[in-house]
Amino acid sequence: MIGWDSDGNGCGFSDATKDYGHLYWSEPPGDQLYDAIKTLDVDKALELLNNGVCVKECPSSNDQPIECKVTTRMANNANYDGCVYQIDLAYLEKWGIDVDSYADEFYAGGSAAVTPSARFPFRYETTRMYGYCLPKLSGDKVSAFSDKTIETFEKLFEETVMNDKLTSYIYDIATAWKVIAICSGTAIVLGYLYLLLIRCMGAIIVWLSIILLQLSLIAGGAYVY
């Protein structure tokens, strides 16, 4: 049910990661992963899970600071600025991403200030699914990759990880626990109210039932002395 970062730390599993309970993929996918997803090679595609980082909250907007448990992989990679991976123009152009749109939002000075050495933060919105921050990409900034890959990966992830029945049951409970709690509490309250009414009105209900039965027999002409 939990994610594990590239150092083998379970997100939210130990004292070191107790405040970082969600697995987030901070690095942009490369050709190998893209090819694996296109060919539905589950084993290779899910290797992405080994390159994640534990974060406090799943990013929900591009300007939201990312607080993470820095891994060895991140510390030894010059492309990282804190918890955010920096991509260059070559990556944007390779994947057919709209440079102007991306630069206007992420690059100081907008697209007019973009130079060959410009670097951009690799950021995207996510949706939390228990211990994972699933990519939820949309728009022009990363649409080339999102449309062809992310949707397939999400489906592939759900069909492999969520295909396990026990995991599915636990996830359903984790998702609907508020509804289950409210229904359970309501059932208990109504049950005790019913027992209280029976205790207070039991005699009335019994005599009323007898009287109504007698009246129905009289009305039907079947009253017997």
C-alpha positions as CSV (number, residue, x, y, z in Angstrom):
1,M,0.0,0.0,0.0
2,I,3.0,2.4,0.4
3,G,5.6,3.7,-2.1
4,W,9.3,3.2,-1.8
5,D,11.9,5.8,-2.9
6,S,15.1,5.2,-4.8
7,D,17.0,4.6,-1.6
8,G,14.6,1.9,-0.5
9,N,12.8,4.1,2.1
10,G,9.1,3.4,2.6
11,C,7.2,6.6,2.4
12,G,5.7,7.2,5.8
13,F,7.0,3.9,6.9
14,S,9.8,4.8,9.4
15,D,10.8,7.7,11.7
16,A,12.9,9.1,8.9
17,T,10.0,9.3,6.4
18,K,7.0,9.6,8.8
19,D,6.3,13.1,7.5
20,Y,6.8,12.1,3.9
21,G,3.9,9.7,3.2
22,H,3.5,9.9,-0.6
23,L,5.6,8.7,-3.5
24,Y,6.2,11.3,-6.2
25,W,8.1,10.9,-9.5
26,S,10.3,14.0,-9.8
27,E,12.3,13.0,-12.9
28,P,11.0,13.4,-16.5
29,P,10.5,10.0,-18.2
30,G,13.0,9.0,-20.9
31,D,12.9,7.0,-24.1
32,Q,13.2,3.6,-22.4
33,L,10.2,4.2,-20.2
34,Y,8.2,5.7,-23.1
35,D,8.9,2.6,-25.3
36,A,8.0,0.3,-22.5
37,I,4.6,2.0,-21.9
38,K,3.8,2.0,-25.7
39,T,4.5,-1.7,-25.9
40,L,2.8,-2.3,-22.6
41,D,5.9,-3.9,-21.1
42,V,4.6,-3.8,-17.5
43,D,7.9,-4.8,-15.8
44,K,9.9,-2.1,-17.4
45,A,7.2,0.5,-17.2
46,L,6.8,0.0,-13.4
47,E,10.6,0.5,-13.0
48,L,9.5,4.2,-12.7
49,L,8.4,3.3,-9.2
50,N,12.0,2.7,-8.2
51,N,13.0,6.3,-9.1
52,G,10.5,8.1,-6.9
53,V,10.9,10.4,-3.9
54,C,8.9,10.6,-0.7
55,V,7.0,14.0,-0.3
56,K,4.9,15.5,2.4
57,E,2.0,16.4,0.0
58,C,1.2,15.5,-3.5
59,P,1.8,18.5,-5.7
60,S,-1.5,20.1,-6.8
61,S,-0.3,23.2,-8.6
62,N,2.8,24.3,-10.4
63,D,3.7,26.9,-7.9
64,Q,3.3,24.8,-4.8
65,P,6.6,24.1,-3.0
66,I,7.6,20.5,-3.0
67,E,8.9,19.2,0.3
68,C,10.7,15.9,-0.1
69,K,13.0,13.4,1.6
70,V,16.1,14.0,-0.5
71,T,17.5,10.7,-1.9
72,T,21.1,9.8,-2.8
73,R,20.1,9.8,-6.5
74,M,18.9,13.4,-6.2
75,A,21.9,14.6,-4.2
76,N,24.3,13.2,-6.8
77,N,22.4,14.7,-9.8
78,A,23.3,18.2,-10.8
79,N,20.0,18.6,-12.6
80,Y,18.1,18.9,-9.3
81,D,17.3,22.2,-7.6
82,G,16.2,21.1,-4.2
83,C,13.4,18.6,-4.8
84,V,12.6,19.8,-8.4
85,Y,14.3,18.3,-11.5
86,Q,15.4,20.9,-14.1
87,I,14.9,20.2,-17.8
88,D,16.4,22.0,-20.8
89,L,15.2,23.1,-24.2
90,A,16.4,19.9,-25.8
91,Y,14.0,17.9,-23.7
92,L,11.1,20.1,-24.5
93,E,11.8,20.1,-28.2
94,K,12.4,16.3,-28.3
95,W,9.0,15.6,-26.8
96,G,7.2,18.3,-28.9
97,I,6.3,20.4,-25.9
98,D,5.2,24.0,-26.5
99,V,8.3,25.9,-25.3
100,D,6.6,29.3,-25.2
101,S,3.7,28.0,-23.1
102,Y,6.1,26.2,-20.8
103,A,8.5,29.2,-20.5
104,D,5.7,31.7,-19.9
105,E,4.6,29.8,-16.8
106,F,7.9,28.5,-15.4
107,Y,10.7,30.7,-16.7
108,A,11.5,34.1,-15.3
109,G,11.0,36.7,-18.0
110,G,8.8,34.4,-20.2
111,S,9.6,33.0,-23.6
112,A,11.3,36.2,-24.7
113,A,14.1,35.6,-22.2
114,V,14.7,31.9,-23.1
115,T,18.3,31.1,-24.1
116,P,19.9,27.9,-25.3
117,S,21.1,27.3,-21.7
118,A,17.7,27.9,-20.2
119,R,16.4,25.3,-17.7
120,F,12.9,24.7,-16.5
121,P,11.4,23.0,-13.5
122,F,9.8,19.7,-14.3
123,R,6.5,20.2,-12.6
124,Y,3.0,18.6,-13.0
125,E,-0.2,18.3,-11.1
126,T,-0.9,15.0,-9.3
127,T,-3.8,13.2,-7.7
128,R,-3.3,11.2,-4.6
129,M,-4.1,7.5,-4.6
130,Y,-3.3,6.3,-1.1
131,G,0.5,6.2,-1.0
132,Y,1.2,7.5,-4.5
133,C,1.0,10.8,-6.4
134,L,-0.3,9.8,-9.8
135,P,0.5,12.2,-12.7
136,K,-2.5,14.2,-13.8
137,L,-1.1,16.2,-16.8
138,S,-3.1,18.4,-19.1
139,G,-2.7,21.4,-21.3
140,D,-0.1,22.5,-23.8
141,K,2.9,22.4,-21.6
142,V,3.3,18.6,-21.5
143,S,0.5,17.5,-23.7
144,A,2.8,15.6,-26.1
145,F,3.9,13.3,-23.4
146,S,0.7,13.3,-21.4
147,D,-1.7,12.3,-24.2
148,K,0.5,9.4,-25.4
149,T,2.0,8.1,-22.2
150,I,0.6,9.3,-18.9
151,E,-2.9,8.1,-19.6
152,T,-1.6,4.7,-20.6
153,F,0.7,4.5,-17.6
154,E,-2.1,5.4,-15.2
155,K,-4.3,2.6,-16.7
156,L,-1.4,0.2,-16.6
157,F,-0.6,1.1,-13.0
158,E,-4.2,0.6,-11.9
159,E,-4.6,-2.7,-13.8
160,T,-1.4,-4.1,-12.2
161,V,-1.3,-2.7,-8.7
162,M,-5.0,-2.3,-8.2
163,N,-5.8,-5.7,-9.8
164,D,-4.8,-7.3,-6.6
165,K,-8.1,-8.0,-4.8
166,L,-6.9,-7.4,-1.3
167,T,-5.4,-4.1,-2.3
168,S,-8.6,-3.1,-4.1
169,Y,-10.7,-3.9,-1.0
170,I,-8.4,-1.9,1.3
171,Y,-8.3,1.0,-1.2
172,D,-12.1,1.0,-1.4
173,I,-12.3,1.1,2.4
174,A,-9.7,3.9,2.6
175,T,-11.5,5.9,0.0
176,A,-15.1,5.5,1.4
177,W,-14.3,5.3,5.1
178,K,-16.2,8.5,5.8
179,V,-19.4,7.2,4.2
180,I,-18.9,3.8,6.0
181,A,-18.5,5.6,9.3
182,I,-21.5,7.8,8.8
183,C,-23.7,4.9,7.8
184,S,-22.5,2.8,10.7
185,G,-23.1,5.6,13.2
186,T,-26.5,6.3,11.8
187,A,-27.5,2.6,11.9
188,I,-26.4,2.4,15.6
189,V,-28.3,5.6,16.6
190,L,-31.5,4.6,14.7
191,G,-31.2,1.1,16.2
192,Y,-31.1,2.4,19.8
193,L,-33.9,4.8,19.1
194,Y,-36.0,2.0,17.8
195,L,-35.3,-0.1,20.9
196,L,-36.1,2.9,23.1
197,L,-39.5,3.4,21.3
198,I,-40.3,-0.3,21.7
199,R,-39.5,-0.1,25.4
200,C,-41.6,3.0,26.0
201,M,-44.5,2.0,23.7
202,G,-44.4,-1.7,23.7
203,A,-47.6,-2.1,25.7
204,I,-49.4,0.4,23.6
205,I,-48.3,-1.3,20.4
206,V,-49.5,-4.7,21.7
207,W,-52.9,-3.5,22.9
208,L,-53.4,-1.4,19.7
209,S,-52.6,-4.5,17.6
210,I,-55.2,-6.5,19.5
211,I,-57.9,-3.8,19.2
212,L,-57.2,-3.4,15.5
213,L,-57.4,-7.1,15.0
214,Q,-60.7,-7.3,16.8
215,L,-62.1,-4.4,14.8
216,S,-61.0,-6.0,11.6
217,L,-62.8,-9.3,12.5
218,I,-66.0,-7.4,13.4
219,A,-65.9,-5.5,10.2
220,G,-65.5,-8.8,8.3
221,G,-68.4,-10.4,10.1
222,A,-66.2,-13.2,11.5
223,Y,-66.3,-12.2,15.1
224,V,-66.9,-15.3,17.2
225,Y,-68.2,-15.2,20.9
